[in-house]
Structure formats: structure tokens, C-alpha cells
């Protein structure tokens, strides 16, 4: 008999019970390992908007510092935002924001780490997403046409499923 949770393209969806009901995964029997996840996102904007941000002339203040703090805070509260996520005792969260003049815009990279029984992909993705949203909020007065894109998991390590690295 086939597994009712199995997906034709891969492994079973762990947050669904046999009858399709959503539930929080029981990680009680899992081994504690160091788990790391890296996510990224981009905010594309007008060249003048990027210059305004990099020059520190945004009316709301330091866009990069505010976005970095917002991303870190969001990672710590992921379990409050995403249903069925476990609250984690994160050991590290960092958010790096670099200009990308080719976009033009800003590239956000978020790292989350924990020693625990479940991964930190959602924490890294949440940090990158909220940092990008904060950049938009801080600069929307000068450029409402900014585009947030490319939110994705770049890498994860640890746990039973091992290492994942996205293609660049």
C-alpha cells in the first residue's frame, strides 16, 4: 500500500497526517545537531534610490542598520509568524546587506544557526524576507516601484537530510 502522505515528486509532507490534517511534527526522538541555513533576497530599485540609501540620506534613517535588526528580530519570532514552526533557541542570526549595482539594488543574505532537533530554514527565510520588506518600507517615500524578489534557501547543513546547496 502506498504512503498517503507521499508526494509523487519526492518525500512525504511531514506536516500532514494520514488524513491530510495539518499538525506540528514531533521532533522529540530526533538527535540534536548543529544546523545552519542561509537564505537570500533582493530589492531592486532606481539607481538614485540606491544612492540615497548608501549615502545615508533616507528620511526614515539608516536603512541598512534598521533592515539588519528587523531581519534578526524576525528570525527570532518565526514560530509566531509561520504556523507549525517550532520555537528555537537560535545560537546565531546574521543579516548581511550588500549593494548590487547591476540590479540596481540591495542583496540580502541571512544566516540562522541552532543546535537542536529541527532545522532553521524558515528562520533564515523569514530574516531575509523581513529585511527586504524593511528596506522597502524605509525607502518607499522615494521609490514605490521597488521590487522584492529572489527569496530562496541557498544552503542548509545538519540534520538527517544532510547538506543542501542551491544552484547559483
Steps between C-alpha positions, in 0.01 A plus 500: 500500500634845415566767761207749491742781593744417220537759229564372147796735460673417828471417869183523705382833634590484868235748620208291372345207682365188330162669452653821365461703820776746587705436812828599660769241440617310809878550515537344846692195378730691262867545581627846587742624236635837395281623219563802280294661225581786263230683306510796265277760344534812285342843489525656157468878487580810301872589497424828681317309776801275549725807516271664756513189720875450468567870568292476820250760383172311541248707694414212737865448600761229450329257263768230513535493880124500548448219246777294660343530846150429362624181333666377817190576707277324247712184505456484877119520460454265204297253706249780569463580130507163323248241619649168618857631539672402824636775727879473484784616723701655219874515561571743215311721258673739265368716218740642243389759247715582200443741212465341158540775243416257218140461629512786613407433859590320818572129552408362843660185642374356828661223703334312786661236722376276779610191685176312518260242364354691206635721224520875467404550135183689590691730735753591229224550241299714743805714582574561131134576423451747785832674428385550139159625615671743737717637221183559299327668793797725575537619138146488361462877529752541216432181298170314524598291193763299690471125445574231757604175336711190519415398856647150515695252703863498389645241735418283798716268704440257783226259586406168347448638150857634486624787289311693232654765273298691245629551151614858446 
